[in-house]
Amino acid sequence: MTDLAILLLRLGLGFMFMAHGMQKAFAFFGGPGISGFSQMLSGLGFSPAVFWAYLAAYTELVAGLFLVAGFLTRISACFLAILIVVATVKVHLAGGFFLSNGGFEYNLIILCALASLIILGAGKISLNRNL
C-alpha cells in the first residue's frame, strides 16, 4: 500500500506542477506565459527576469513530468522544493500563514509533500525506483 500512496502523491504533485509550468511557459490555462511571468519576476527583483522565468517555468514542467513518471524523483522533488521555498520567501511570507490573506499555508503543504518524496523516493510503481 505504501507504493500506491507514493504513486498518488507523485501524480498529484506532478500534474499540479506541470499545469503551473504550462501556465508560465506557454500561457495555457489562463496563465501569463513567459512574458507576463518574467514581468512579475522583475517586479519582485529577479534579474535577469527572463532567465529566471524560463528556469522556473521549465523546472515546474519537467520536474512535474518526472514526478508523474517516477524518474529522478528525489532530484526533481529537491528542485521543486527550492522553487517553493523561493516563492514562499519572495511572495507569500509577507501575507502571513493563511492562504486567504495571500499567505504561505498552501506552500507549506506542498513543501511537506515534496519532503516526503525526497525521503521516500519514487516507490516501486515508477520508472526509476532508486533515484
N, C-alpha and C positions, 0 to 999 in steps of 0.2 A: 504494500500500500504506500510505502514511503516514496517509491519511484513514481507512482501515479501522482502523488501530491507534488513532487518536484516538477513533473511534466506540466501539471496545471499552473503552477507558479511561473514556470518558464513561458508557457503560452500566453498567459495573461499579461505579464510584463513585456514580453517580446512584441506582441501585437500592439500594445499601447505605445511603446517606444517607436515602432515602425510607423504608426499613424502620425505621431508627432513629428517624426523625421520627414515624412512626406508633406506635412503641412509646411514645414520650414524650407525644405529643398525644392518642392515643386508647386507650392501653393494649392495642394489638394485639400479637400475637406474644409474649405474656407480659410486656409492658412495664409500667412503673409508672403510666402516664397522667400528666396534668398535676399532679395532687395529689401523687402519690408523687415525681415528678421535682422539683417545687418544694420538697418537704421535704428531698430530698437536697441541692439547691442552697442551701437555708437553712443546712444543716449545714456547707456549705463557705464560708459567709459572704456569699453573694449576697443583696442586699436592694434592692428588694422581690423576694423569691424567685419569686413567681407571675409577675411581669413577665418576669423572665429565663427562666423555664421556657417560657412561651409563645414568647418570642423565639427561643430555641434550638431548640425543637421545630419551629416553623414555618419557621425558616431551613433546617433539615435537610430538611424535607418539600418545600418549594417550590424551594429551590436544587437539591435532588436531582432533582426533576422537570425543572427547566430543563436540568440536565446531560444527562439522558436525551434530551430534545428537541433539544439543541444550541441553546438560546435563551439569550442573555445569559450565555454560558458563562464568559467571563473574570470577569465581575462575580460570578456565582454561585460560582465557584471561590474568589474572594477572600473572600467572606463565610464560606464553609465553612472556608477556611484559618484565618481569625480564630477561628472556633469551635474548631477542632482545637488551635490554639496555647493558647487559654484552658483547654481540657480537659487539655492536657498539663501546663501550669504548675500548675493547681489540684488535679489528681488524680494524674497518672501520674509526674511528675518525681521525687517522693519515693520511688517504687518502683524507681528506677534504670533501666537500659536494658531488661532482659529482660521480656517480657510475662508470663512465668511468675511473676514477682515483682510483678506489677501495674505494670510499667514502661512506658516510652514507645515501644518499638520499633515497635509497630503504628501508633501515631500518626505516627511519623516517616515511615513508608512512605506513609500517606495524605497527609501534607503534601507529600511529594515528588511524588506523583501529581497533587495539586491544583496544585502549582507548574508541573508540565508542561503542564497545561491552560491555566494563566494565560499561559504563554509561547506555546503552540501555537495556542490558540483552539479553536473548535468543529470545524474541518475542513470539508470540502466536503459531507459527509453530515450536514447539520444544517438547522435552521430558519433560523438566523441565522449566516451564515458569517463575519461581520466583528467580532462583539462577544464 
